[in-house]
Amino acid sequence: MGNDAAHLSLPATSWAVLGMLSFGEELTGNDLKKWADWSIGFFYWSPSVSQVYAELKKLEERGLVASRVVTVDGERGRRLYGITDDGVAALRDWSRDAEVELPVLKHSVMLRLWMGHIAEPDELKKLVLAHIDNLTERARSAAAHGDHSDHEPAWAFSQMSLRWSQRYFDAEIQLARELLDDIDEAARRYRDLVRHDDHGLPIPRDPGFWRRAVDD
C-alpha cells in the first residue's frame, strides 16, 4: 500500500484501536474497550464504548478493518473486528513515519495549584495527598498488569509499556511529594509580598507584566 497521506491523517485514537487489533485476534467493540482500560489506559486513552465503535466505523469505511457477525446457538450474534492487510500496512507506515509529537499534558491538579492564591495551603496539601493516593493505586495496577503480561510472549512490548507506566506514576508521586514543601514556600512568599483587594484577590505589582513576559 505504501505511505498513504490520507491514512496518516487519522487521529491517534484510530491508530490506538487499530494497534489493539494488530495482536492477531478478532475482537468486539466491548472487548477493545476492556483491553484499552487494561493496557493503553495507563498512558494514553481510556475510551468510552461509543468512542471505540466510532473509530471502528471510520476504520472499516477506509478498509483498514473488516467485521463479521458470529452467531452461537441461543446467543445474540457478536460482531467481530479484525485488521486487514491494508490496515497492517497503514499501521506500519504510521508507526514509522508519523511525526513525533510532544505529549499533551492536562493536569487538573496542577491547574488548581496554579491558582493556589484562592485557596488555603492546607487545602492544597489535601489535594496533593489525594493525588498521591490516586497515583499509588495506578502504579500498583500498572505493575500488576505488567506481571500478568508474562503469560503472553506476544505482549512483550505491551508489558514494556506497562512497566514504563509504573515508573511514570512512581516519578509523579515523587514530584507530588515535593509539592508539599513547595506549597509552604509559595504561601510564605505570597503572604509576605502580595497586597489584596476587597475580594482577597491579588493586586498586581506590575499590571500588564504578563504581556511582556509571554512576548520574551
ROROBA-548412 format. One record per residue: x, y, z of N, C-alpha, C in turn; residue in three letters. Coordinates in nm, 3 decimals, decimal comma, padded with zeros to 5 digits. Each point is the difference from the previous one (the first is absolute). Layout:
<rs>
<r <X; Y; Z>; <X; Y; Z>; <X; Y; Z>; "ALA">,
...
</rs>
This chain:
<rs>
<r <00,082; -00,121; 00,000>; <-00,082; 00,121; 00,000>; <00,085; 00,126; 00,000>; "MET">,
<r <00,116; -00,003; 00,074>; <00,085; 00,118; 00,002>; <-00,050; 00,104; 00,096>; "GLY">,
<r <00,070; 00,110; 00,002>; <-00,033; 00,109; 00,093>; <-00,117; 00,079; -00,055>; "ASN">,
<r <-00,116; -00,015; 00,059>; <-00,122; 00,065; -00,043>; <-00,028; 00,118; 00,091>; "ASP">,
<r <00,016; 00,124; -00,052>; <-00,016; 00,120; 00,083>; <-00,141; 00,008; 00,057>; "ALA">,
<r <-00,100; -00,051; -00,076>; <-00,138; 00,006; 00,050>; <-00,015; -00,084; 00,127>; "ALA">,
<r <00,068; -00,115; 00,002>; <-00,006; -00,083; 00,120>; <00,081; 00,061; 00,112>; "HIS">,
<r <00,116; 00,057; -00,034>; <00,084; 00,059; 00,104>; <-00,069; 00,116; 00,070>; "LEU">,
<r <-00,103; 00,057; -00,064>; <-00,071; 00,113; 00,060>; <-00,102; -00,044; 00,105>; "SER">,
<r <-00,019; -00,130; 00,016>; <-00,093; -00,049; 00,102>; <00,047; 00,045; 00,139>; "LEU">,
<r <-00,094; 00,022; 00,092>; <00,041; 00,037; 00,136>; <00,067; -00,118; 00,070>; "PRO">,
<r <00,078; 00,032; 00,102>; <00,074; -00,105; 00,071>; <-00,093; -00,103; 00,063>; "ALA">,
<r <-00,122; 00,041; 00,036>; <-00,094; -00,097; 00,058>; <-00,034; -00,111; -00,099>; "THR">,
<r <-00,005; 00,034; -00,128>; <-00,024; -00,103; -00,101>; <00,114; -00,101; -00,002>; "SER">,
<r <00,122; 00,051; 00,009>; <00,116; -00,089; -00,001>; <00,004; -00,085; 00,127>; "TRP">,
<r <-00,047; 00,055; 00,110>; <-00,005; -00,078; 00,124>; <-00,092; -00,120; -00,017>; "ALA">,
<r <-00,118; 00,023; -00,059>; <-00,093; -00,111; -00,023>; <00,058; -00,099; -00,100>; "VAL">,
<r <00,058; 00,051; -00,108>; <00,059; -00,089; -00,100>; <00,115; -00,079; 00,062>; "LEU">,
<r <00,076; 00,066; 00,086>; <00,110; -00,069; 00,065>; <-00,047; -00,115; 00,087>; "GLY">,
<r <-00,112; 00,016; 00,069>; <-00,052; -00,108; 00,083>; <-00,045; -00,119; -00,084>; "MET">,
<r <-00,034; 00,027; -00,127>; <-00,040; -00,109; -00,090>; <00,120; -00,063; -00,070>; "LEU">,
<r <00,120; 00,049; 00,030>; <00,120; -00,052; -00,066>; <00,064; -00,115; 00,077>; "SER">,
<r <-00,065; -00,046; 00,108>; <00,054; -00,109; 00,082>; <-00,052; -00,137; -00,042>; "PHE">,
<r <-00,069; -00,006; -00,115>; <-00,036; -00,130; -00,056>; <-00,134; -00,056; 00,041>; "GLY">,
<r <-00,084; 00,082; 00,063>; <-00,133; -00,048; 00,040>; <-00,108; 00,090; -00,056>; "GLU">,
<r <-00,113; -00,060; -00,033>; <-00,120; 00,077; -00,030>; <-00,068; 00,035; 00,132>; "GLU">,
<r <-00,049; 00,123; 00,011>; <-00,056; 00,047; 00,126>; <-00,128; 00,078; -00,025>; "LEU">,
<r <-00,089; -00,001; 00,099>; <-00,118; 00,085; -00,006>; <00,037; 00,140; 00,050>; "THR">,
<r <-00,090; 00,094; -00,020>; <00,023; 00,133; 00,053>; <00,013; 00,000; 00,151>; "GLY">,
<r <-00,082; -00,082; 00,066>; <00,009; -00,011; 00,146>; <00,133; -00,059; 00,043>; "ASN">,
<r <00,049; -00,100; -00,076>; <00,132; -00,056; 00,029>; <00,107; 00,108; -00,005>; "ASP">,
<r <-00,006; 00,082; -00,104>; <00,100; 00,105; -00,019>; <-00,005; 00,103; 00,112>; "LEU">,
<r <-00,120; 00,033; 00,044>; <-00,016; 00,092; 00,112>; <00,068; -00,056; 00,125>; "LYS">,
<r <-00,027; -00,127; 00,031>; <00,057; -00,062; 00,120>; <00,152; -00,008; -00,010>; "LYS">,
<r <00,050; -00,035; -00,117>; <00,144; -00,014; -00,017>; <00,070; 00,136; 00,006>; "TRP">,
<r <-00,066; 00,102; -00,054>; <00,057; 00,135; 00,007>; <00,013; 00,043; 00,146>; "ALA">,
<r <-00,104; -00,024; 00,080>; <00,006; 00,035; 00,142>; <00,111; -00,077; 00,070>; "ASP">,
<r <00,023; -00,123; -00,041>; <00,098; -00,087; 00,064>; <00,143; 00,035; -00,039>; "TRP">,
<r <00,018; 00,063; -00,117>; <00,136; 00,018; -00,052>; <00,029; 00,146; -00,034>; "SER">,
<r <-00,044; 00,047; -00,115>; <00,038; 00,135; -00,042>; <-00,066; 00,108; 00,085>; "ILE">,
<r <-00,100; -00,038; 00,079>; <-00,061; 00,097; 00,090>; <00,097; 00,055; 00,104>; "GLY">,
<r <00,111; -00,068; 00,022>; <00,099; 00,048; 00,098>; <00,085; 00,113; -00,056>; "PHE">,
<r <00,010; 00,009; -00,133>; <00,090; 00,102; -00,055>; <-00,058; 00,077; -00,118>; "PHE">,
<r <-00,119; -00,038; -00,047>; <-00,054; 00,075; -00,113>; <-00,149; 00,029; 00,007>; "TYR">,
<r <-00,084; -00,103; 00,005>; <-00,141; 00,023; -00,028>; <-00,084; -00,108; 00,068>; "TRP">,
<r <-00,101; 00,043; 00,074>; <-00,103; -00,092; 00,052>; <-00,132; 00,039; -00,064>; "SER">,
<r <-00,035; -00,059; -00,112>; <-00,113; 00,046; -00,080>; <-00,133; -00,047; 00,055>; "PRO">,
<r <-00,106; 00,067; -00,042>; <-00,134; -00,052; 00,021>; <-00,029; -00,102; -00,111>; "SER">,
<r <-00,101; -00,083; 00,023>; <-00,036; -00,099; -00,101>; <-00,041; 00,071; -00,130>; "VAL">,
<r <-00,073; 00,111; 00,013>; <-00,044; 00,072; -00,120>; <00,120; 00,053; -00,079>; "SER">,
<r <00,104; 00,044; 00,068>; <00,120; 00,047; -00,069>; <00,067; -00,114; -00,076>; "GLN">,
<r <00,006; -00,117; 00,062>; <00,061; -00,115; -00,066>; <-00,075; -00,034; -00,128>; "VAL">,
<r <-00,134; -00,005; 00,009>; <-00,078; -00,036; -00,118>; <00,008; 00,108; -00,108>; "TYR">,
<r <00,011; 00,125; 00,040>; <00,017; 00,107; -00,099>; <00,131; -00,017; -00,075>; "ALA">,
<r <00,106; -00,035; 00,072>; <00,129; -00,022; -00,066>; <-00,006; -00,123; -00,090>; "GLU">,
<r <-00,066; -00,106; 00,045>; <-00,011; -00,121; -00,082>; <-00,075; 00,028; -00,130>; "LEU">,
<r <-00,107; 00,079; 00,009>; <-00,075; 00,034; -00,120>; <00,086; 00,076; -00,099>; "LYS">,
<r <00,077; 00,095; 00,051>; <00,088; 00,079; -00,085>; <00,105; -00,089; -00,067>; "LYS">,
<r <00,057; -00,091; 00,079>; <00,104; -00,087; -00,053>; <-00,056; -00,100; -00,101>; "LEU">,
<r <-00,123; -00,048; 00,025>; <-00,059; -00,094; -00,095>; <-00,035; 00,069; -00,131>; "GLU">,
<r <-00,047; 00,125; 00,007>; <-00,029; 00,075; -00,122>; <00,124; 00,020; -00,086>; "GLU">,
<r <00,116; 00,007; 00,063>; <00,126; 00,018; -00,072>; <00,063; -00,133; -00,041>; "ARG">,
<r <-00,062; -00,110; 00,038>; <00,052; -00,131; -00,038>; <00,116; -00,047; 00,085>; "GLY">,
<r <00,018; 00,063; 00,115>; <00,112; -00,037; 00,086>; <-00,038; -00,109; 00,100>; "LEU">,
<r <-00,129; -00,015; 00,026>; <-00,050; -00,114; 00,077>; <-00,120; -00,059; -00,075>; "VAL">,
<r <-00,029; -00,124; 00,031>; <-00,117; -00,068; -00,056>; <-00,074; -00,066; 00,116>; "ALA">,
<r <-00,131; -00,013; -00,016>; <-00,078; -00,059; 00,108>; <-00,086; -00,114; -00,053>; "SER">,
<r <-00,037; -00,087; 00,092>; <-00,093; -00,109; -00,031>; <-00,080; -00,030; 00,125>; "ARG">,
<r <-00,121; -00,052; -00,022>; <-00,087; -00,035; 00,112>; <00,008; -00,149; 00,024>; "VAL">,
<r <00,028; -00,036; 00,124>; <00,008; -00,141; 00,039>; <-00,117; -00,030; 00,092>; "VAL">,
<r <-00,075; -00,104; -00,033>; <-00,118; -00,037; 00,079>; <00,021; -00,137; 00,063>; "THR">,
<r <-00,022; -00,007; 00,129>; <00,005; -00,127; 00,072>; <-00,143; -00,035; 00,040>; "VAL">,
<r <-00,035; -00,127; -00,010>; <-00,138; -00,042; 00,030>; <-00,047; 00,056; 00,134>; "ASP">,
<r <-00,114; 00,065; -00,003>; <-00,061; 00,051; 00,121>; <00,055; 00,133; 00,047>; "GLY">,
<r <00,096; 00,053; -00,074>; <00,059; 00,127; 00,039>; <-00,015; 00,102; -00,111>; "GLU">,
<r <00,001; 00,125; 00,040>; <-00,006; 00,108; -00,097>; <00,131; 00,006; -00,079>; "ARG">,
<r <-00,008; 00,030; -00,128>; <00,118; 00,007; -00,083>; <00,099; 00,105; 00,049>; "GLY">,
<r <00,128; -00,030; -00,013>; <00,106; 00,092; 00,040>; <00,075; 00,046; -00,124>; "ARG">,
<r <00,019; 00,132; -00,011>; <00,076; 00,052; -00,114>; <00,147; 00,008; 00,040>; "ARG">,
<r <00,081; -00,074; -00,072>; <00,144; -00,003; 00,025>; <00,072; 00,084; -00,104>; "LEU">,
<r <00,101; 00,074; 00,045>; <00,080; 00,085; -00,088>; <00,143; -00,054; -00,005>; "TYR">,
<r <00,054; 00,000; -00,122>; <00,139; -00,041; -00,018>; <00,071; 00,095; -00,093>; "GLY">,
<r <00,130; 00,007; 00,012>; <00,079; 00,090; -00,083>; <00,020; -00,062; -00,138>; "ILE">,
<r <-00,004; 00,081; -00,104>; <00,021; -00,047; -00,136>; <00,147; 00,014; -00,038>; "THR">,
<r <00,035; -00,053; -00,116>; <00,138; 00,017; -00,049>; <00,032; 00,148; -00,018>; "ASP">,
<r <-00,096; 00,076; -00,055>; <00,021; 00,144; -00,015>; <00,015; 00,066; 00,136>; "ASP">,
<r <-00,075; -00,051; 00,099>; <00,011; 00,056; 00,134>; <00,137; -00,022; 00,060>; "GLY">,
<r <00,056; -00,119; -00,020>; <00,135; -00,028; 00,050>; <00,101; 00,092; -00,066>; "VAL">,
<r <-00,012; 00,017; -00,132>; <00,094; 00,086; -00,073>; <-00,012; 00,144; 00,046>; "ALA">,
<r <-00,124; 00,047; 00,018>; <-00,020; 00,138; 00,045>; <00,056; 00,021; 00,140>; "ALA">,
<r <-00,022; -00,099; 00,088>; <00,049; 00,011; 00,137>; <00,152; 00,005; 00,002>; "LEU">,
<r <00,064; -00,081; -00,083>; <00,147; 00,003; -00,007>; <00,048; 00,135; -00,053>; "ARG">,
<r <-00,068; 00,053; -00,101>; <00,037; 00,130; -00,055>; <-00,011; 00,108; 00,107>; "ASP">,
<r <-00,112; -00,001; 00,074>; <-00,020; 00,102; 00,104>; <00,106; -00,010; 00,109>; "TRP">,
<r <00,026; -00,123; 00,046>; <00,096; -00,020; 00,108>; <00,140; 00,047; -00,041>; "SER">,
<r <00,033; -00,020; -00,127>; <00,133; 00,037; -00,049>; <00,010; 00,147; -00,040>; "ARG">,
<r <-00,104; 00,056; -00,061>; <00,012; 00,129; -00,068>; <-00,068; 00,117; 00,069>; "ASP">,
<r <-00,095; -00,024; 00,090>; <-00,070; 00,112; 00,063>; <00,098; 00,081; 00,084>; "ALA">,
<r <-00,021; 00,131; 00,003>; <00,089; 00,087; 00,078>; <-00,010; -00,033; 00,149>; "GLU">,
<r <00,113; 00,014; 00,067>; <00,002; -00,018; 00,145>; <-00,051; 00,129; 00,064>; "VAL">,
<r <-00,110; -00,012; 00,073>; <-00,062; 00,117; 00,061>; <00,023; 00,001; 00,150>; "GLU">,
<r <00,001; 00,119; 00,058>; <00,006; 00,011; 00,145>; <-00,131; -00,050; 00,060>; "LEU">,
<r <00,004; -00,074; 00,109>; <-00,124; -00,041; 00,066>; <-00,080; 00,121; 00,046>; "PRO">,
<r <-00,132; -00,010; -00,009>; <-00,087; 00,107; 00,047>; <-00,029; -00,023; 00,148>; "VAL">,
<r <00,044; 00,094; 00,083>; <-00,019; -00,014; 00,145>; <-00,119; 00,086; 00,044>; "LEU">,
<r <-00,101; -00,065; 00,055>; <-00,116; 00,070; 00,056>; <-00,011; -00,044; 00,146>; "LYS">,
<r <00,070; 00,072; 00,085>; <00,019; -00,041; 00,139>; <-00,092; 00,083; 00,088>; "HIS">,
<r <-00,115; -00,055; 00,035>; <-00,100; 00,078; 00,074>; <00,048; 00,038; 00,139>; "SER">,
<r <00,085; -00,083; 00,061>; <00,052; 00,033; 00,132>; <00,090; 00,123; -00,009>; "VAL">,
<r <00,089; 00,001; -00,100>; <00,089; 00,116; -00,016>; <-00,078; 00,125; -00,038>; "MET">,
<r <-00,109; -00,014; -00,074>; <-00,082; 00,116; -00,032>; <-00,054; 00,064; 00,127>; "LEU">,
<r <-00,042; -00,083; 00,095>; <-00,053; 00,052; 00,127>; <00,111; 00,058; 00,087>; "ARG">,
<r <00,119; -00,061; -00,006>; <00,112; 00,057; 00,075>; <00,048; 00,131; -00,061>; "LEU">,
<r <-00,008; 00,010; -00,132>; <00,040; 00,122; -00,071>; <-00,081; 00,121; 00,048>; "TRP">,
<r <-00,125; -00,026; 00,036>; <-00,084; 00,107; 00,055>; <-00,012; -00,015; 00,152>; "MET">,
<r <00,109; -00,044; 00,061>; <00,000; -00,026; 00,143>; <-00,022; 00,123; 00,086>; "GLY">,
<r <00,011; 00,119; -00,060>; <-00,022; 00,122; 00,078>; <-00,145; 00,014; 00,046>; "HIS">,
<r <-00,091; -00,079; -00,056>; <-00,140; 00,010; 00,042>; <-00,034; -00,104; 00,107>; "ILE">,
<r <00,100; -00,079; 00,042>; <-00,024; -00,107; 00,097>; <00,098; 00,012; 00,117>; "ALA">,
<r <-00,029; -00,074; 00,104>; <00,090; -00,007; 00,115>; <00,106; -00,108; -00,024>; "GLU">,
<r <00,122; 00,020; 00,048>; <00,106; -00,101; -00,021>; <-00,040; -00,139; 00,046>; "PRO">,
<r <-00,070; -00,011; 00,114>; <-00,041; -00,132; 00,048>; <-00,096; -00,069; -00,097>; "ASP">,
<r <-00,085; 00,079; -00,065>; <-00,092; -00,056; -00,100>; <00,079; -00,053; -00,120>; "GLU">,
<r <00,102; 00,073; -00,040>; <00,082; -00,043; -00,112>; <00,075; -00,129; 00,034>; "LEU">,
<r <00,047; -00,010; 00,122>; <00,071; -00,121; 00,041>; <-00,094; -00,120; 00,001>; "LYS">,
<r <-00,123; 00,018; 00,043>; <-00,097; -00,110; -00,004>; <-00,022; -00,046; -00,144>; "LYS">,
<r <-00,005; 00,095; -00,091>; <-00,016; -00,032; -00,142>; <00,118; -00,084; -00,049>; "LEU">,
<r <00,121; 00,042; 00,036>; <00,119; -00,072; -00,043>; <00,004; -00,140; 00,061>; "VAL">,
<r <-00,036; -00,013; 00,127>; <00,000; -00,131; 00,065>; <-00,101; -00,095; -00,064>; "LEU">,
<r <-00,116; 00,053; -00,039>; <-00,099; -00,082; -00,071>; <00,055; -00,042; -00,137>; "ALA">,
<r <00,072; 00,091; -00,064>; <00,064; -00,029; -00,128>; <00,102; -00,113; 00,017>; "HIS">,
<r <00,078; 00,004; 00,106>; <00,099; -00,104; 00,026>; <-00,068; -00,135; 00,020>; "ILE">,
<r <-00,112; 00,000; 00,073>; <-00,076; -00,125; 00,019>; <-00,044; -00,057; -00,135>; "ASP">,
<r <-00,052; 00,086; -00,088>; <-00,044; -00,045; -00,132>; <00,116; -00,056; -00,082>; "ASN">,
<r <00,112; 00,071; 00,004>; <00,117; -00,045; -00,075>; <00,053; -00,133; 00,052>; "LEU">,
<r <-00,002; -00,016; 00,131>; <00,048; -00,125; 00,060>; <-00,083; -00,119; -00,047>; "THR">,
<r <-00,131; 00,019; -00,009>; <-00,087; -00,107; -00,049>; <00,026; -00,028; -00,148>; "GLU">,
<r <00,023; 00,105; -00,079>; <00,028; -00,020; -00,142>; <00,132; -00,072; -00,020>; "ARG">,
<r <00,101; 00,037; 00,080>; <00,130; -00,068; -00,010>; <-00,014; -00,148; 00,036>; "ALA">,
<r <-00,080; -00,028; 00,103>; <-00,021; -00,139; 00,041>; <-00,069; -00,079; -00,110>; "ARG">,
<r <-00,102; 00,061; -00,062>; <-00,073; -00,070; -00,107>; <00,089; -00,023; -00,121>; "SER">,
<r <00,078; 00,101; -00,039>; <00,089; -00,016; -00,115>; <00,100; -00,112; 00,025>; "ALA">,
<r <00,053; -00,007; 00,124>; <00,095; -00,106; 00,034>; <-00,066; -00,137; -00,009>; "ALA">,
<r <-00,123; -00,011; 00,052>; <-00,071; -00,128; -00,003>; <-00,030; -00,043; -00,143>; "ALA">,
<r <-00,042; 00,094; -00,083>; <-00,030; -00,034; -00,139>; <00,126; -00,038; -00,076>; "HIS">,
<r <00,111; 00,066; 00,035>; <00,127; -00,039; -00,061>; <00,039; -00,142; 00,038>; "GLY">,
<r <-00,020; -00,035; 00,126>; <00,029; -00,137; 00,045>; <-00,086; -00,101; -00,075>; "ASP">,
<r <-00,127; 00,032; -00,018>; <-00,091; -00,093; -00,068>; <00,035; -00,017; -00,148>; "HIS">,
<r <00,074; 00,094; -00,055>; <00,036; -00,007; -00,142>; <00,107; -00,105; -00,027>; "SER">,
<r <00,063; -00,053; 00,105>; <00,101; -00,104; -00,019>; <-00,056; -00,122; -00,073>; "ASP">,
<r <-00,128; -00,026; 00,018>; <-00,063; -00,120; -00,057>; <00,003; -00,001; -00,152>; "HIS">,
<r <-00,002; 00,119; -00,063>; <-00,013; 00,009; -00,145>; <00,124; 00,067; -00,059>; "GLU">,
<r <00,092; -00,079; -00,062>; <00,121; 00,059; -00,058>; <-00,027; 00,106; -00,105>; "PRO">,
<r <-00,115; -00,010; -00,069>; <-00,033; 00,099; -00,101>; <-00,021; 00,139; 00,059>; "ALA">,
<r <-00,016; 00,006; 00,132>; <-00,022; 00,127; 00,068>; <00,129; 00,059; 00,056>; "TRP">,
<r <00,115; -00,042; -00,049>; <00,127; 00,047; 00,056>; <00,009; 00,152; 00,001>; "ALA">,
<r <-00,040; 00,063; -00,110>; <00,007; 00,146; -00,006>; <-00,112; 00,065; 00,079>; "PHE">,
<r <-00,114; -00,068; 00,009>; <-00,107; 00,048; 00,087>; <00,047; -00,001; 00,145>; "SER">,
<r <00,067; -00,109; 00,039>; <00,052; -00,009; 00,135>; <00,102; 00,110; 00,026>; "GLN">,
<r <00,087; 00,025; -00,097>; <00,096; 00,109; 00,013>; <-00,069; 00,133; 00,025>; "MET">,
<r <-00,111; 00,025; -00,071>; <-00,073; 00,126; 00,015>; <-00,066; 00,008; 00,138>; "SER">,
<r <-00,048; -00,112; 00,051>; <-00,059; -00,001; 00,133>; <00,106; 00,024; 00,107>; "LEU">,
<r <00,120; -00,058; -00,019>; <00,109; 00,026; 00,094>; <00,038; 00,148; -00,002>; "ARG">,
<r <00,003; 00,059; -00,119>; <00,027; 00,144; -00,011>; <-00,107; 00,079; 00,073>; "TRP">,
<r <-00,126; -00,040; -00,014>; <-00,109; 00,070; 00,067>; <00,019; -00,003; 00,151>; "SER">,
<r <00,041; -00,116; 00,053>; <00,024; -00,009; 00,144>; <00,109; 00,099; 00,042>; "GLN">,
<r <00,109; 00,007; -00,077>; <00,109; 00,093; 00,034>; <-00,046; 00,144; -00,013>; "ARG">,
<r <-00,085; 00,027; -00,098>; <-00,054; 00,135; -00,018>; <-00,080; 00,043; 00,122>; "TYR">,
<r <-00,088; -00,087; 00,046>; <-00,082; 00,033; 00,118>; <00,088; 00,014; 00,124>; "PHE">,
<r <00,101; -00,085; 00,013>; <00,091; 00,012; 00,114>; <00,072; 00,136; -00,002>; "ASP">,
<r <00,043; 00,042; -00,119>; <00,066; 00,131; -00,011>; <-00,095; 00,114; 00,032>; "ALA">,
<r <-00,124; -00,013; -00,044>; <-00,101; 00,103; 00,029>; <-00,029; 00,007; 00,149>; "GLU">,
<r <00,004; -00,115; 00,067>; <-00,020; -00,001; 00,145>; <00,111; 00,079; 00,068>; "ILE">,
<r <00,123; -00,019; -00,045>; <00,112; 00,075; 00,059>; <-00,015; 00,149; -00,024>; "GLN">,
<r <-00,040; 00,038; -00,121>; <-00,023; 00,142; -00,030>; <-00,111; 00,058; 00,088>; "LEU">,
<r <-00,104; -00,080; 00,023>; <-00,111; 00,047; 00,083>; <00,044; 00,019; 00,144>; "ALA">,
<r <00,082; -00,092; 00,050>; <00,048; 00,014; 00,137>; <00,084; 00,127; 00,017>; "ARG">,
<r <00,079; 00,033; -00,101>; <00,079; 00,122; 00,006>; <-00,089; 00,125; 00,003>; "GLU">,
<r <-00,118; -00,012; -00,060>; <-00,093; 00,113; 00,000>; <-00,044; 00,040; 00,140>; "LEU">,
<r <-00,001; -00,095; 00,092>; <-00,047; 00,030; 00,135>; <00,088; 00,109; 00,065>; "LEU">,
<r <00,132; -00,008; -00,022>; <00,089; 00,106; 00,048>; <-00,010; 00,125; -00,086>; "ASP">,
<r <-00,019; -00,021; -00,132>; <-00,010; 00,114; -00,091>; <-00,121; 00,088; 00,035>; "ASP">,
<r <-00,108; -00,063; 00,042>; <-00,120; 00,076; 00,037>; <00,030; 00,093; 00,117>; "ILE">,
<r <00,074; -00,049; 00,099>; <00,035; 00,085; 00,115>; <00,083; 00,120; -00,044>; "ASP">,
<r <00,096; -00,023; -00,088>; <00,086; 00,109; -00,046>; <-00,079; 00,102; -00,082>; "GLU">,
<r <-00,087; -00,049; -00,090>; <-00,081; 00,090; -00,081>; <-00,095; 00,080; 00,089>; "ALA">,
<r <-00,059; -00,065; 00,100>; <-00,093; 00,068; 00,091>; <00,072; 00,109; 00,079>; "ALA">,
<r <00,124; -00,029; 00,044>; <00,077; 00,100; 00,075>; <00,029; 00,122; -00,087>; "ARG">,
<r <00,046; -00,025; -00,122>; <00,033; 00,112; -00,090>; <-00,125; 00,082; -00,034>; "ARG">,
<r <-00,109; -00,071; -00,026>; <-00,125; 00,069; -00,033>; <-00,048; 00,082; 00,118>; "TYR">,
<r <00,005; -00,057; 00,119>; <-00,048; 00,069; 00,120>; <00,083; 00,125; 00,029>; "ARG">,
<r <00,131; -00,008; -00,020>; <00,088; 00,110; 00,040>; <00,008; 00,112; -00,103>; "ASP">,
<r <-00,025; -00,030; -00,127>; <00,030; 00,097; -00,105>; <-00,121; 00,053; -00,076>; "LEU">,
<r <-00,116; -00,060; 00,017>; <-00,114; 00,035; -00,085>; <-00,105; 00,080; 00,079>; "VAL">,
<r <-00,052; 00,106; -00,064>; <-00,114; 00,074; 00,053>; <-00,128; -00,056; -00,063>; "ARG">,
<r <-00,115; 00,019; 00,069>; <-00,125; -00,061; -00,045>; <-00,110; 00,104; -00,011>; "HIS">,
<r <-00,097; -00,028; -00,090>; <-00,116; 00,088; -00,012>; <-00,107; -00,047; 00,098>; "ASP">,
<r <-00,119; 00,061; -00,011>; <-00,109; -00,031; 00,094>; <-00,049; -00,144; -00,011>; "ASP">,
<r <00,026; -00,066; -00,114>; <-00,042; -00,138; -00,019>; <00,108; -00,099; 00,040>; "HIS">,
<r <00,112; 00,050; 00,049>; <00,109; -00,088; 00,036>; <00,085; -00,044; -00,117>; "GLY">,
<r <-00,019; 00,063; -00,116>; <00,079; -00,033; -00,118>; <00,124; 00,089; -00,004>; "LEU">,
<r <00,107; -00,046; -00,064>; <00,124; 00,078; 00,000>; <-00,011; 00,127; -00,084>; "PRO">,
<r <00,066; 00,105; 00,047>; <00,014; 00,124; -00,076>; <00,136; -00,006; -00,068>; "ILE">,
<r <00,006; -00,004; -00,132>; <00,128; -00,014; -00,068>; <00,095; 00,115; 00,033>; "PRO">,
<r <00,125; -00,034; 00,023>; <00,102; 00,101; 00,022>; <00,032; 00,072; -00,132>; "ARG">,
<r <-00,010; -00,073; -00,110>; <00,035; 00,054; -00,132>; <-00,108; -00,043; -00,100>; "ASP">,
<r <-00,116; 00,071; -00,002>; <-00,108; -00,041; -00,090>; <00,047; -00,009; -00,146>; "PRO">,
<r <-00,042; -00,104; -00,067>; <00,038; -00,019; -00,141>; <00,134; -00,066; -00,019>; "GLY">,
<r <00,069; -00,035; 00,109>; <00,131; -00,063; -00,013>; <-00,007; -00,129; -00,080>; "PHE">,
<r <-00,111; -00,073; 00,014>; <-00,012; -00,127; -00,071>; <00,011; 00,017; -00,150>; "TRP">,
<r <-00,045; 00,117; -00,052>; <00,011; 00,021; -00,146>; <00,146; 00,004; -00,044>; "ARG">,
<r <00,082; 00,068; 00,078>; <00,142; 00,005; -00,034>; <00,066; -00,135; 00,020>; "ARG">,
<r <-00,045; -00,072; 00,105>; <00,060; -00,130; 00,030>; <-00,025; -00,100; -00,112>; "ALA">,
<r <-00,122; -00,004; -00,052>; <-00,031; -00,100; -00,103>; <00,062; 00,036; -00,134>; "VAL">,
<r <00,040; 00,127; -00,018>; <00,063; 00,041; -00,124>; <00,151; -00,027; -00,001>; "ASP">,
<r <00,056; -00,024; 00,119>; <00,145; -00,023; 00,008>; <00,036; -00,138; -00,055>; "ASP">,
</rs>
